[in-house]
Amino acid sequence: MLLVDETVEIPVQVNGKVRTRIQVPAGADADALEAAARADDKVAALLEGTTVRKVIAVPGRLINFVVG
């Protein structure tokens, strides 16, 4: 019998630097990753007052906010 994780830990990057990690369901899609990352207090503080130029979300791997 194989064990399957129900949640995975995803690194959240801002301009390519890991700022925090979030827990999301294992099958979360790109939109769910972005919503969970934006809901995190640390990420919200980093994105406040900036323009998010691009969001790169790789389900099961990472999410990166490109700000400028």
C-alpha positions as a Markdown table, in Angstrom:
| # | Residue | x | y | z |
|---|---|---|---|---|
| 1 | Met | 0.0 | 0.0 | 0.0 |
| 2 | Leu | 1.4 | 3.4 | -1.0 |
| 3 | Leu | 1.1 | 6.4 | 1.3 |
| 4 | Val | -0.1 | 9.6 | -0.2 |
| 5 | Asp | 0.4 | 13.0 | 1.4 |
| 6 | Glu | -2.8 | 15.0 | 1.8 |
| 7 | Thr | -1.0 | 18.3 | 2.0 |
| 8 | Val | 2.3 | 19.5 | 0.6 |
| 9 | Glu | 4.7 | 22.3 | 1.6 |
| 10 | Ile | 5.2 | 24.8 | -1.2 |
| 11 | Pro | 7.9 | 27.5 | -1.2 |
| 12 | Val | 6.7 | 31.0 | -2.0 |
| 13 | Gln | 9.1 | 33.2 | -3.8 |
| 14 | Val | 9.1 | 37.0 | -4.4 |
| 15 | Asn | 11.4 | 38.0 | -7.2 |
| 16 | Gly | 13.1 | 34.6 | -7.1 |
| 17 | Lys | 13.9 | 34.6 | -3.4 |
| 18 | Val | 12.2 | 32.1 | -1.1 |
| 19 | Arg | 10.3 | 34.2 | 1.5 |
| 20 | Thr | 8.1 | 31.6 | 3.2 |
| 21 | Arg | 6.5 | 28.2 | 2.8 |
| 22 | Ile | 2.8 | 27.4 | 2.8 |
| 23 | Gln | 0.8 | 24.2 | 3.3 |
| 24 | Val | -1.7 | 23.4 | 0.5 |
| 25 | Pro | -3.7 | 20.3 | -0.5 |
| 26 | Ala | -1.7 | 17.9 | -2.7 |
| 27 | Gly | -3.9 | 18.4 | -5.7 |
| 28 | Ala | -4.1 | 22.2 | -5.6 |
| 29 | Asp | -4.0 | 23.9 | -9.0 |
| 30 | Ala | -2.3 | 27.1 | -9.9 |
| 31 | Asp | -5.2 | 29.3 | -8.9 |
| 32 | Ala | -5.5 | 27.7 | -5.5 |
| 33 | Leu | -1.7 | 28.1 | -4.9 |
| 34 | Glu | -1.9 | 31.8 | -5.7 |
| 35 | Ala | -4.9 | 32.3 | -3.4 |
| 36 | Ala | -3.2 | 30.5 | -0.5 |
| 37 | Ala | 0.0 | 32.4 | -1.0 |
| 38 | Arg | -1.7 | 35.8 | -1.1 |
| 39 | Ala | -3.6 | 34.8 | 2.1 |
| 40 | Asp | -0.3 | 34.4 | 4.0 |
| 41 | Asp | 0.5 | 37.4 | 6.2 |
| 42 | Lys | 4.1 | 37.5 | 5.3 |
| 43 | Val | 3.5 | 37.4 | 1.6 |
| 44 | Ala | 0.7 | 39.9 | 1.8 |
| 45 | Ala | 3.1 | 42.3 | 3.6 |
| 46 | Leu | 5.8 | 41.8 | 0.9 |
| 47 | Leu | 3.3 | 42.4 | -2.0 |
| 48 | Glu | 1.6 | 45.4 | -0.4 |
| 49 | Gly | 2.3 | 48.6 | -2.3 |
| 50 | Thr | 3.9 | 46.8 | -5.2 |
| 51 | Thr | 2.8 | 45.9 | -8.7 |
| 52 | Val | 2.7 | 42.1 | -9.3 |
| 53 | Arg | 3.9 | 41.8 | -12.9 |
| 54 | Lys | 3.7 | 38.0 | -13.2 |
| 55 | Val | 2.7 | 35.0 | -11.2 |
| 56 | Ile | 4.5 | 31.8 | -11.9 |
| 57 | Ala | 2.8 | 28.8 | -10.3 |
| 58 | Val | 3.9 | 25.3 | -10.7 |
| 59 | Pro | 1.4 | 23.0 | -8.9 |
| 60 | Gly | 3.2 | 20.7 | -6.5 |
| 61 | Arg | 6.4 | 22.6 | -6.7 |
| 62 | Leu | 6.5 | 26.4 | -6.1 |
| 63 | Ile | 4.9 | 29.8 | -6.6 |
| 64 | Asn | 6.8 | 32.9 | -7.6 |
| 65 | Phe | 5.6 | 36.5 | -7.6 |
| 66 | Val | 7.5 | 38.8 | -9.9 |
| 67 | Val | 7.0 | 42.4 | -8.6 |
| 68 | Gly | 8.3 | 45.7 | -9.8 |
